[in-house]
Structures are given as C-alpha cells and as structure tokens.
Amino acid sequence: MKLGGVLLLSASIGAGIADATDAPATAKGAFKSSGITLEARSAIAFKGKSSLGADDALIVAVTNASVHADAMAEYYDRRRAVEKRIKDDETGVVYFEFRPDGGYRGLSYHFAPGNGCGYCTSEVASTVRLSSGRLAGTLKGTEKDRLFEIVLDVPVMSDDHGTPLPADGGDPGAAYLRYHAELVKRDSAALKPLLSLDRQKTWGDAEKKGSVGKFVEYLAAEHPDKSVRISRGYVKGNTAVLLLSGESIAGKLVGEALLMKEKDAWHVDDELMDIDLR
C-alpha cells in the first residue's frame, strides 16, 4: 500500500500549505513500514522538544505532500500545525529528530493502528549535518520492518515570530475576540466578514453547496466556546499569531490563531487547538 500524494483537508482549511507546486525539493526517497510506503515529496525542519522528553531538538517532518514551508512557518507550534494541517488518512508524516548540533537521535510516526513508533532510535546510518542553518544528508534505515532511505536538504525555520503584541493581543486580539463572540453565537452574517479573504472564499464555496452550517460547525469544533484567553502574541508584517488558552465542552484547550491584515483590518485565518494535558 502506498500513501497517496493528494492532501484532502476539511473545508479546504490549509489551502496553500500543501500541494504547493513551486515548493523546493527538500526531501526525496521512500520510507516503508509494515506494508505501507511513504514516498517523500517534501520536508520542513523546526526547533522543538524531543518526543522522548523536554530536551531541545531539531525536528524534521517528512511527508508525501508538497508542503509550502513559508506558510507553515507562520504557525507558532509547527508540530501541531503538521498534525492538524498536513497529516490525514492519505498524507503520512515521519518525524526525524536531531540534536541541536545536527546529530541524529531517533524517529516517530503513525501510519495506521499497529503501524508506527512513538519513538525509535532504530538502526539508522546518518550523513546528515547542520550547516548554515540547513540539515542536509542521507538517512538510511535497515530494520526488516522499517526500511528507508531519505535524502534531506531542508532549512531550519526561524523562531522569530515578529514583534510581541500587548498583553491583550492589541488589534489582532480584539479582532479574534469579536470572532470568538460571533462564533459562539453561530451568527453567520456577523461571522463571515471577520474571516480572512481566503476563508471567505471557502465560505462562498460552502454557500453554493448549501453547507454553510457545516462549515461554521467545523470552525467551532475545536474552538474554546466556554471561555478564551489570549496569553501572548506576535506580529510580523500583515500576519499575527495569538497564543490561546480556553475551555470548551471537551475540557481545557490550548493553541493558537493566525490572523491576516487585509483591507486595513485584521481577519481570522486559522485556529488550532488541542486538549490541554498539563
């Protein structure tokens, strides 16, 4: 079985992140595990915490989709963005982990129930080196049930998310709170203008199909509809990212929202939330 290269995202959220035909070739090769093959088409690299603990690490996410790294870089938590905006039933991801100096540490992935690894050091030969902010080289695994050879040439994303915003999120924070209020009320007429132009296009497509209600429920599915708090935020040019915490019927949530400044006003472009396990 071969993982498909077509990314299908609910309600077209994430358009422009994947299947970017102009994305540079940052990874190539194949990763085979228990009858499933992932044909590498691209990779992104970012700083994060080790899957094995709290140690600093360099993470490389290799996928069979063509990913636009600049779009992914706008998110604060890149791993969360990969899990929610790249990975799906047709699109696999293998995370390769390196020490801050570029030395190989291990890998993790989940293709299907019983086919994955939470963290494996594995039998891997690595020529990957960190130089001038790039991880480049070859990873070769020879375990019987986990064969792979992946060639990487991928820049490590900057952690500079821009100028810190005021404690309340400033103008982007005010725009997000307006969005929150209208989404909680399910006020479609008031909600639509608060979305980015790209999201409004998705809304228009939903209108043609008579499925606006489903789109609104999709937006609300992970939203902290009981309460929300902006913990901090950053702005860079016409993009802002807000770090959030809140509560929904599912429990306490933590995540982020991306906003775009369009027509001299801030609009919500995306929101990623997880259950807060802390």
Disulfide bonds with the S-S distance in Angstrom:
Cys117-Cys120 1.54
